[in-house]
Amino acid sequence: MSTETTFPSTMATDAKGIVIIGAGLAGWHVIDAIRAKDKEVPITLITTDSGDRYHKPMLTMAISQNKSASDLVRATGTDAAKAAQVTLLANTQVTDIDATTQQLQLVSALRSDPVYTNYATISYDKLVLAMGAHPIFPKSLPEDLVWHVNHIERFGQLQEKLATGSQHVAIIGAGMVGTEIAEDLLKAGHEVTLIDLNDAPLSQMLPAKATARIAAAVKSQGINFLGGYQVTDVIRSSDDNEGENNIGKLQVSYEPFASNGEDTDAQTSEILLVDHVIASTGLTVDGKLPTAAGVEFNRRTGIVVDAPTLRTNTDNIYAIGDCMSINGVACRYVAPLRAQAATIADDILGLEHSGYDHKPPMIRLKNKAISVMATGVPQAAGNWQVTTETDEELIMNLLDDNDEVSATVTIKVPANPNA
Ligand SMILES: Cc1cc2nc3c(=O)[nH]c(=O)nc-3n(C[C@H](O)[C@H](O)[C@H](O)COP(=O)(O)OP(=O)(O)OC[C@H]3O[C@@H](n4cnc5c(N)ncnc54)[C@H](O)[C@@H]3O)c2cc1C
């Protein structure tokens, strides 16, 4: 067993055994599950990052707790690999999968690496795709000016900038991550503007009656929520018309969003000057690797797997975590990972198992200003019925065509929102 922390300098490695692409929660869960049953089988973990183990949901809670990226690391990639007896190829990117020869092509993920342009190959007996999903940056949000909070390294750079004192941050997209990070930054003493196309946060998931309560709670906390607006442009302000103090700030242009797709009146466009912009505008899965391997892939939801085995349609290739979709739905939550990983481990090791039984996890917003909990598969549109409605609590059920409950949302105003 060897633990390498950089791209392999030899042109070919012939590790074989089980190869896992991706060292997020999904990849590490698979390693834990395999090692719980088999201490010997060779495992190679390939990842574009350092492989450090951390709990990603903490990224929307850490800034107010004054935690840096390194505080969040539970074990470095090297230490975790040693403990699990895994060969770690960190800072290494898989660029191609040949499913016929069962070989992967690798390059260094570090541009400064002298072997950056070299390729290496590695063979696998069983391959697990745990490559996650990456943030979507609409054209109006240039990647070089805009942050995301989908990875600890990028989060660490943002956290360092924000640690220098109170700043104004615009967050684009009020889904779960955007709404959570907004509260976290507010609690850390920053001025926060949260902008969304819809009138209220979480509008793609919950009915208007429920989201109106979330919008009210967010605003009453002091977050400047701009609902019903689209950001059309973000540029670095260099023009001293903006005033000397504002040079270097980011200029966010936004205008009312016409959900019917009609052009909005340019006169109504407004500008916000902020120190940072965070994009929280959704995730997408890169189809290049699965497509190269002949793995069935859905551009909207990710890699398609067979529900009880988590096998893809290509021999000896499995998928787990944010990159995979099950029963036609992407499932980008932590809770199901342990059971998914256990099934993959048993299937790979040839052990008897009853198969993965997918149950949508409970969804819980981590905000303190309002408690939002959903079960089932909530979606904005549909036949939502109120079962409880008081000032403190709202409970609604989503009924399917047979009047069966397919989702429930419970919203409560906590007694002490600042606890
Ligand atoms: C801010 C935030 C808060 C969240 N909060 C919650 C929560 O409260 N509850 C909850 O259930 N879920 C939450 N989630 C979702 C949850 O964290 C994710 O579902 C989970 O972490 C996904 O893990 P993953 O391993 O599938 O993907 P990732 O963590 O994205 O890992 C993918 C890995 O693949 C590697 N990789 C990608 N492509 C390649 C390649 N070509 N070659 C080599 N390596 C590659 C990457 O370097 C990375 O190591 C949150 C997510 C975010 C972003």
The ligand as a Gaussian input file, in Angstrom:
#p B3LYP/6-31G(d) Opt

LIG

0 1
 C      -22.893000      24.255000       1.542000
 C      -23.578000      22.931000       1.537000
 C      -24.367000      22.551000       2.611000
 C      -25.008000      21.321000       2.603000
 N      -25.784000      20.963000       3.663000
 C      -26.364000      19.749000       3.685000
 C      -27.155000      19.323000       4.803000
 O      -27.365000      20.072000       5.757000
 N      -27.688000      18.067000       4.783000
 C      -27.490000      17.213000       3.738000
 O      -27.980000      16.087000       3.763000
 N      -26.752000      17.590000       2.657000
 C      -26.189000      18.816000       2.614000
 N      -25.442000      19.199000       1.527000
 C      -25.235000      18.216000       0.435000
 C      -24.124000      17.214000       0.801000
 O      -23.067000      17.880000       1.439000
 C      -23.654000      16.523000      -0.477000
 O      -24.772000      15.783000      -0.958000
 C      -22.483000      15.574000      -0.271000
 O      -21.460000      16.179000       0.484000
 C      -21.956000      15.157000      -1.653000
 O      -20.815000      14.365000      -1.517000
 P      -20.115000      13.722000      -2.792000
 O      -18.972000      12.943000      -2.256000
 O      -21.116000      13.037000      -3.641000
 O      -19.588000      14.945000      -3.676000
 P      -18.401000      15.988000      -3.471000
 O      -18.278000      16.402000      -2.053000
 O      -18.643000      17.051000      -4.482000
 O      -17.080000      15.192000      -3.840000
 C      -16.704000      14.919000      -5.156000
 C      -15.231000      14.581000      -5.224000
 O      -14.915000      14.158000      -6.535000
 C      -13.684000      14.709000      -6.941000
 N      -13.684000      14.710000      -8.415000
 C      -14.610000      15.250000      -9.241000
 N      -14.279000      15.025000     -10.534000
 C      -13.134000      14.312000     -10.518000
 C      -12.287000      13.766000     -11.535000
 N      -12.575000      13.897000     -12.827000
 N      -11.165000      13.115000     -11.169000
 C      -10.860000      12.958000      -9.862000
 N      -11.632000      13.438000      -8.857000
 C      -12.749000      14.100000      -9.181000
 C      -13.670000      16.063000      -6.252000
 O      -12.370000      16.553000      -6.104000
 C      -14.284000      15.711000      -4.893000
 O      -13.309000      15.195000      -4.027000
 C      -24.828000      20.434000       1.511000
 C      -24.036000      20.827000       0.420000
 C      -23.417000      22.064000       0.432000
 C      -22.578000      22.482000      -0.733000

